[in-house]
Amino acid sequence: TSGIKIYGKNDEIEMPIASLAKIMTVVTALNKHKVNDVISISSEALKQEGDYGFFVNEKFKIEDLAKFTLVGSANDGAYALSENVDNFLQKMNDKAVKIGMENTLFFNFTGLDIDNGFAGAYASAQDVNVMALYAFKEYPEIFGASVMPEINIKSESGVNHNIKNISNILDKIPNILFSKTGLTPLAGGNLTVIYKNKYGHNIAITILGSTSEGRFSDIERIVNMLNDLNYGSR
């Protein structure tokens, strides 16, 4: 809430962020569209890793597809959100600079590794916190959906879609407001969350380079320590 850094370790080093990149993809899409605008799923979007049950030319409201993409980390959803906007990738990088992300580069819309030695997006943990706080402040209804245990949406083509949230920390942090996972071979396990502590302060925490399960226990330990220290009581 105050913009003060409580603690950081190697938090200014650029690291692969995997699907945390989708935060900026959604932000950029929302910047360039109205939430009720309708977009369709292209064949190119469906080529992205993972099958979320979409079909070619299926139509979605931006709002619904954005929420689904965040909860399920849907790569085809992220790609579809990026289409029909000129220079979308450049706009993602420009936005990062504009909001104060000093050590960030996006090379694709999903955060998926491009090859065995090159990631789809790089950022520092500090920058991811900046991005998460900006996203939640600007679009609380969209990014607030990220802490839903599962989401059900109906496309404008009349098809129902359901997906469960893979984050297993949602019921372990009281007053959690936002959560986004990331996991690739190069990135390891990444996680960013925002929660409101008992003093009403929104606190963002980002872990990069952990493991698939370790990212959740890492965040939980940090939250418990902050609560034990009564951070924010002053």
Secondary structure as the mmCIF struct_conf table of DSSP 4:
data_model
#
loop_
_struct_conf.conf_type_id
_struct_conf.id
_struct_conf.beg_label_comp_id
_struct_conf.beg_label_asym_id
_struct_conf.beg_label_seq_id
_struct_conf.end_label_comp_id
_struct_conf.end_label_asym_id
_struct_conf.end_label_seq_id
BEND BEND1 LYS A 9 ASN A 10
TURN_TY1_P TURN_TY1_P1 ASP A 11 GLU A 12
BEND BEND2 ILE A 13 ILE A 13
STRN STRN1 MET A 15 PRO A 16
HELX_RH_3T_P HELX_RH_3T_P1 ALA A 18 LEU A 20
HELX_RH_AL_P HELX_RH_AL_P1 ALA A 21 LYS A 32
BEND BEND3 HIS A 33 HIS A 33
TURN_TY1_P TURN_TY1_P2 VAL A 35 ASN A 36
STRN STRN2 VAL A 38 SER A 40
HELX_RH_AL_P HELX_RH_AL_P2 SER A 43 LEU A 46
TURN_TY1_P TURN_TY1_P3 LYS A 47 LYS A 47
BEND BEND4 GLN A 48 GLY A 50
BEND BEND5 GLY A 53 GLY A 53
TURN_TY1_P TURN_TY1_P4 VAL A 56 ASN A 57
STRN STRN3 LYS A 59 LYS A 61
HELX_RH_AL_P HELX_RH_AL_P3 ILE A 62 GLY A 72
TURN_TY1_P TURN_TY1_P5 SER A 73 SER A 73
HELX_RH_AL_P HELX_RH_AL_P4 ASN A 75 SER A 82
TURN_TY1_P TURN_TY1_P6 GLU A 83 ASN A 84
BEND BEND6 VAL A 85 VAL A 85
TURN_TY1_P TURN_TY1_P7 ASP A 86 ASN A 87
HELX_RH_AL_P HELX_RH_AL_P5 PHE A 88 LYS A 98
TURN_TY1_P TURN_TY1_P8 ILE A 99 GLY A 100
BEND BEND7 ASN A 103 ASN A 103
STRN STRN4 LEU A 105 PHE A 106
BEND BEND8 PHE A 107 THR A 110
BEND BEND9 ILE A 114 ILE A 114
STRN STRN5 ASP A 115 ASP A 115
TURN_TY1_P TURN_TY1_P9 ASN A 116 GLY A 117
STRN STRN6 PHE A 118 PHE A 118
BEND BEND10 GLY A 120 GLY A 120
STRN STRN7 ALA A 121 ALA A 123
HELX_RH_AL_P HELX_RH_AL_P6 ALA A 125 GLU A 138
HELX_RH_AL_P HELX_RH_AL_P7 PRO A 140 GLY A 144
HELX_RH_3T_P HELX_RH_3T_P2 ALA A 145 VAL A 147
BEND BEND11 PRO A 149 PRO A 149
STRN STRN8 GLU A 150 LYS A 154
TURN_TY1_P TURN_TY1_P10 GLU A 156 SER A 157
BEND BEND12 GLY A 158 GLY A 158
STRN STRN9 ASN A 160 LYS A 164
BEND BEND13 ASN A 168 ASN A 168
TURN_TY1_P TURN_TY1_P11 LEU A 170 LYS A 172
BEND BEND14 ILE A 173 ILE A 173
TURN_TY1_P TURN_TY1_P12 PRO A 174 ASN A 175
STRN STRN10 ILE A 176 THR A 184
TURN_TY1_P TURN_TY1_P13 PRO A 185 ALA A 187
STRN STRN11 GLY A 188 LYS A 196
TURN_TY1_P TURN_TY1_P14 LYS A 198 TYR A 199
BEND BEND15 GLY A 200 GLY A 200
STRN STRN12 ASN A 202 SER A 210
TURN_TY1_P TURN_TY1_P15 SER A 212 GLU A 213
HELX_RH_AL_P HELX_RH_AL_P8 GLY A 214 ASP A 228
TURN_TY1_P TURN_TY1_P16 LEU A 229 GLY A 232
#
